[in-house]
Structure formats: C-alpha cells, structure tokens
Amino acid sequence: MFSPLSKIILSVWITVVLILGFAMPMVPVPQHWYELPLIPGLEEKARNIIFHVPMAWTTMVAFAVSVVFSIRYLKTKNYVDEIRTVAAAGLGTMFCILATLTGSLWAKFNWGSFWNWDPRETSIFILLLIYSAYFALRSAIDNEEKKATLSSAYAIIAGATTPFFIFVMPRVMKGLHPGSKGDEMGSAPVAQLHMPPNMLILFLASIFGFTMFFYWIYNLKVRSLLLEHTHQASRH
C-alpha cells in the first residue's frame, strides 16, 4: 500500500521525469549536465526513449505478475489470486497499448508512417491480440470457477509468449526498429544502456517511476475488484 506521502513523492517523481524528458536541450556536443546528446538520425525524436521503453518495460512487469498469480490461483483456488491476475493482465494490456501508441508516433516521424508492419510492430500487435482473446474468453464463460480456471491457464500460456514477442522475434528478423537483425549497433544502445550518464539516469528514473506507478494503480485496481466481488456476493 502507498501512504499519502509516498503518492505525493511518486507523483512529483514522474512529473519531474516527464518535464525533464521534454525540456532538457539536445545539443551536438553537451557541455553541461542538463544537456542531452543529439543522436545522429534521431535528433529530438530520441526523447521518446524516456517514455516508450519504460511503458514497454511496465507491460512486461504486469504480464509477469499475471502469470505468478495465475499459477497461485490454480494451486490454491483462492479468488483473490484470480482477481490479482485479472488486474495485472488488464493493466499490462493498457501499458502495451500506450507503448504501441508512443512507438507509432516515433515511427511516423522517423520512418514516415505510423505503422510499417516492422517485426517489432507486428509482434506487439500479436501480443495485443493474445490478451484481447484472454478478456474475450473471460466474457464468454458464465460459471465463475470455470472462468477463473480456464483464464488462469490461458494467462500462463499468454505470459510465456511475451518474452518471445518482445525480445526474441524483433531481434531475429530484419526490420526498421533499432536492435533488429542486421542493425550495425547490435542490440541497440537502449538494451545495452549505452547512453551518456545524464541520459541514463533520466532513463532509469523513468523506468523506476513507471514501475512504481504500475504498482500503485495495480493495488487500486485489485481493491476495486475485491469490493465489486464482495458486493456481488452479498447480493446472491
């Protein structure tokens, strides 16, 4: 649980990261700590690293959480674990959509089109379809126990495919996205954290902020679903 002070600190943290990500000047040869390097070929578009990558990271975290509680539910049949699975899968899907949108904006300004069916874009689209099917499965089953069991099993399978679609597929196929097969920079500076110190600190601060933000809204979502479950149970 987050205390009121923790919520304020996290809100300020994320706000500062967002402001710095947009406001810090990018120059060819940085001379001060508040100047970011102008990356050839990316220029101002490199700022998206501070937002797009942390959203993709948070997607992975959320889907991993859903797998953990899916396994726990199948072992314990505790409805709280099932609720935690649903909450994590829903938030993971939300962050996946946000990562897709920020990636599409970057693609528009760097490749000339919002969508190019690059392997990275294709893999994230497939991942969205997989988790859309998860929620479709849940809505198609009326029996609560059967719904929880089948959807938990599905969430485990879906979660197992996530590393392949996010890390493996985009790197074994040729594409436009940095880190694709044949990229002269290998797995790309972001994956290897090859960034100037000030940019790296800002990037890691964004990763931390988005991860904590997920944890905050995840707990709120779980509490909301628990209250809804209790209300429905009292009516029957």
C-alpha positions as CSV (number, residue, x, y, z in Angstrom):
1,M,0.0,0.0,0.0
2,F,1.1,3.5,-0.7
3,S,1.0,6.1,2.1
4,P,-0.2,9.7,1.2
5,L,3.4,10.9,1.3
6,S,4.5,8.1,-1.0
7,K,1.8,9.0,-3.5
8,I,2.9,12.7,-3.4
9,I,6.6,11.7,-3.9
10,L,5.8,9.3,-6.8
11,S,3.6,12.0,-8.5
12,V,6.4,14.6,-8.2
13,W,9.0,12.0,-9.4
14,I,7.0,11.1,-12.6
15,T,6.2,14.8,-13.2
16,V,9.8,15.8,-13.0
17,V,10.9,13.0,-15.2
18,L,8.4,13.9,-17.9
19,I,9.3,17.6,-17.7
20,L,13.0,16.9,-18.0
21,G,12.4,14.4,-20.8
22,F,10.7,17.1,-22.8
23,A,12.6,20.2,-21.6
24,M,16.3,19.2,-21.4
25,P,18.0,20.6,-24.5
26,M,19.7,18.3,-27.0
27,V,23.0,19.6,-28.5
28,P,25.6,18.0,-30.7
29,V,28.3,18.4,-28.0
30,P,26.9,18.6,-24.5
31,Q,28.9,20.9,-22.2
32,H,26.6,20.8,-19.1
33,W,24.9,18.2,-17.0
34,Y,21.5,19.3,-18.2
35,E,22.3,18.9,-21.9
36,L,21.5,15.7,-23.7
37,P,23.4,14.5,-26.8
38,L,21.9,14.9,-30.2
39,I,21.9,11.4,-31.6
40,P,22.5,11.3,-35.4
41,G,19.4,10.1,-37.3
42,L,17.1,10.5,-34.3
43,E,17.7,14.1,-33.2
44,E,14.8,15.3,-31.0
45,K,13.0,12.0,-31.5
46,A,15.4,10.3,-29.2
47,R,13.4,11.8,-26.3
48,N,10.8,9.1,-26.9
49,I,13.3,6.6,-25.3
50,I,12.4,8.1,-21.9
51,F,8.7,7.3,-22.4
52,H,8.3,4.5,-24.9
53,V,10.8,2.0,-23.4
54,P,9.6,2.3,-19.8
55,M,6.0,1.7,-21.0
56,A,7.1,-1.5,-22.8
57,W,9.1,-2.5,-19.6
58,T,6.0,-2.0,-17.4
59,T,4.0,-4.1,-19.9
60,M,6.4,-7.0,-19.2
61,V,6.2,-6.5,-15.4
62,A,2.4,-6.5,-15.5
63,F,2.2,-9.6,-17.6
64,A,4.7,-11.4,-15.4
65,V,2.6,-10.5,-12.3
66,S,-0.4,-12.0,-14.0
67,V,1.5,-15.3,-14.6
68,V,2.6,-15.5,-11.0
69,F,-0.9,-15.1,-9.6
70,S,-2.4,-17.4,-12.3
71,I,-0.1,-20.2,-11.1
72,R,-1.1,-19.4,-7.5
73,Y,-4.8,-19.5,-8.3
74,L,-4.5,-22.9,-10.0
75,K,-2.8,-24.2,-6.8
76,T,-4.9,-22.5,-4.2
77,K,-8.3,-21.7,-5.9
78,N,-8.2,-18.5,-3.9
79,Y,-10.4,-15.9,-5.7
80,V,-8.1,-13.1,-4.5
81,D,-5.3,-14.6,-6.7
82,E,-7.6,-14.7,-9.7
83,I,-8.6,-11.0,-9.1
84,R,-4.9,-10.1,-9.0
85,T,-4.3,-11.9,-12.3
86,V,-7.1,-10.0,-14.0
87,A,-6.0,-6.7,-12.6
88,A,-2.4,-7.3,-13.8
89,A,-3.4,-8.5,-17.2
90,G,-5.7,-5.5,-17.7
91,L,-3.0,-3.0,-16.8
92,G,-0.5,-4.9,-18.8
93,T,-2.7,-4.5,-21.8
94,M,-3.2,-0.8,-21.1
95,F,0.6,-0.2,-20.9
96,C,1.0,-2.3,-24.1
97,I,-1.4,0.0,-25.9
98,L,0.5,3.0,-24.6
99,A,3.8,1.6,-25.7
100,T,2.3,0.9,-29.2
101,L,1.0,4.4,-29.5
102,T,4.3,6.1,-28.4
103,G,6.1,3.7,-30.8
104,S,3.8,4.6,-33.6
105,L,4.4,8.3,-33.1
106,W,8.1,7.7,-33.2
107,A,7.7,5.6,-36.4
108,K,5.7,8.4,-38.1
109,F,8.5,10.9,-37.6
110,N,11.4,8.5,-38.2
111,W,10.0,6.2,-40.9
112,G,7.3,8.4,-42.4
113,S,4.3,6.3,-41.4
114,F,2.5,5.4,-38.1
115,W,2.5,1.7,-39.0
116,N,5.0,-0.2,-41.2
117,W,4.5,-3.8,-40.1
118,D,8.0,-3.9,-38.8
119,P,8.7,-7.1,-36.9
120,R,8.6,-5.1,-33.6
121,E,5.2,-3.6,-34.5
122,T,3.9,-7.0,-35.7
123,S,5.0,-8.7,-32.6
124,I,3.4,-6.2,-30.3
125,F,0.2,-6.3,-32.4
126,I,0.1,-10.1,-32.0
127,L,0.6,-9.7,-28.2
128,L,-2.4,-7.3,-28.0
129,L,-4.5,-9.9,-29.9
130,I,-3.4,-12.6,-27.5
131,Y,-4.5,-10.6,-24.4
132,S,-7.7,-9.4,-26.2
133,A,-8.5,-13.1,-26.5
134,Y,-7.9,-13.5,-22.8
135,F,-10.6,-11.0,-22.0
136,A,-12.9,-12.4,-24.7
137,L,-12.5,-15.8,-23.1
138,R,-13.5,-14.5,-19.7
139,S,-16.6,-12.7,-21.0
140,A,-17.7,-15.9,-22.8
141,I,-17.9,-18.1,-19.7
142,D,-20.6,-17.5,-17.0
143,N,-19.5,-20.1,-14.4
144,E,-17.1,-18.2,-12.2
145,E,-14.9,-21.1,-11.1
146,K,-14.6,-22.4,-14.7
147,K,-13.9,-18.9,-15.9
148,A,-11.2,-18.4,-13.4
149,T,-9.6,-21.8,-14.0
150,L,-9.5,-21.5,-17.8
151,S,-8.5,-17.9,-17.9
152,S,-5.7,-18.5,-15.4
153,A,-4.4,-21.3,-17.6
154,Y,-4.6,-19.1,-20.6
155,A,-2.8,-16.3,-18.8
156,I,0.1,-18.6,-18.1
157,I,0.4,-19.5,-21.8
158,A,0.0,-15.9,-22.9
159,G,2.6,-14.7,-20.4
160,A,5.0,-17.4,-21.6
161,T,4.8,-16.0,-25.2
162,T,5.5,-12.4,-24.0
163,P,9.3,-12.6,-23.9
164,F,9.4,-14.1,-27.4
165,F,7.3,-11.4,-28.9
166,I,9.0,-8.5,-27.1
167,F,12.7,-9.7,-27.0
168,V,13.3,-12.6,-29.5
169,M,11.1,-12.1,-32.6
170,P,12.1,-8.4,-33.2
171,R,15.8,-9.3,-33.0
172,V,16.0,-12.4,-35.2
173,M,14.2,-10.7,-38.1
174,K,15.3,-7.8,-40.2
175,G,13.4,-4.6,-39.6
176,L,13.4,-0.8,-39.2
177,H,13.4,-0.8,-35.4
178,P,16.8,-0.4,-33.6
179,G,18.1,-3.8,-32.5
180,S,16.7,-5.7,-35.4
181,K,18.8,-8.4,-37.2
182,G,21.5,-6.7,-39.2
183,D,21.5,-3.5,-37.1
184,E,25.0,-2.2,-37.1
185,M,24.6,-1.2,-33.4
186,G,23.7,-4.7,-32.4
187,S,21.1,-5.0,-29.7
188,A,20.9,-1.2,-29.7
189,P,22.2,1.4,-27.2
190,V,19.0,1.2,-25.1
191,A,19.2,-2.5,-24.5
192,Q,22.9,-2.2,-23.6
193,L,22.4,1.0,-21.7
194,H,25.0,2.7,-23.9
195,M,23.9,6.3,-23.0
196,P,25.6,9.4,-21.6
197,P,25.4,9.4,-17.7
198,N,22.7,12.1,-17.5
199,M,20.5,10.5,-20.1
200,L,21.0,7.1,-18.5
201,I,20.0,8.5,-15.1
202,L,16.9,10.0,-16.6
203,F,16.0,6.8,-18.4
204,L,16.4,4.7,-15.3
205,A,14.4,7.2,-13.2
206,S,11.6,6.8,-15.8
207,I,11.8,3.0,-15.6
208,F,11.5,3.2,-11.8
209,G,8.8,5.8,-11.9
210,F,6.6,3.9,-14.3
211,T,7.2,0.6,-12.4
212,M,6.1,2.2,-9.1
213,F,3.1,3.9,-10.9
214,F,2.0,0.4,-12.1
215,Y,2.3,-0.9,-8.5
216,W,0.2,2.0,-7.3
217,I,-2.7,1.6,-9.8
218,Y,-2.4,-2.2,-9.6
219,N,-3.2,-2.1,-5.9
220,L,-6.1,0.3,-6.5
221,K,-7.5,-2.0,-9.2
222,V,-7.3,-5.0,-7.0
223,R,-9.1,-3.2,-4.2
224,S,-11.8,-2.1,-6.6
225,L,-12.3,-5.6,-8.0
226,L,-12.4,-7.0,-4.5
227,L,-15.1,-4.6,-3.5
228,E,-17.0,-5.4,-6.6
229,H,-16.7,-9.1,-5.9
230,T,-17.9,-8.6,-2.3
231,H,-20.8,-6.5,-3.4
232,Q,-21.9,-9.2,-6.0
233,A,-21.5,-12.0,-3.4
234,S,-23.7,-10.1,-0.9
235,R,-26.5,-9.8,-3.5
236,H,-26.7,-13.6,-4.0
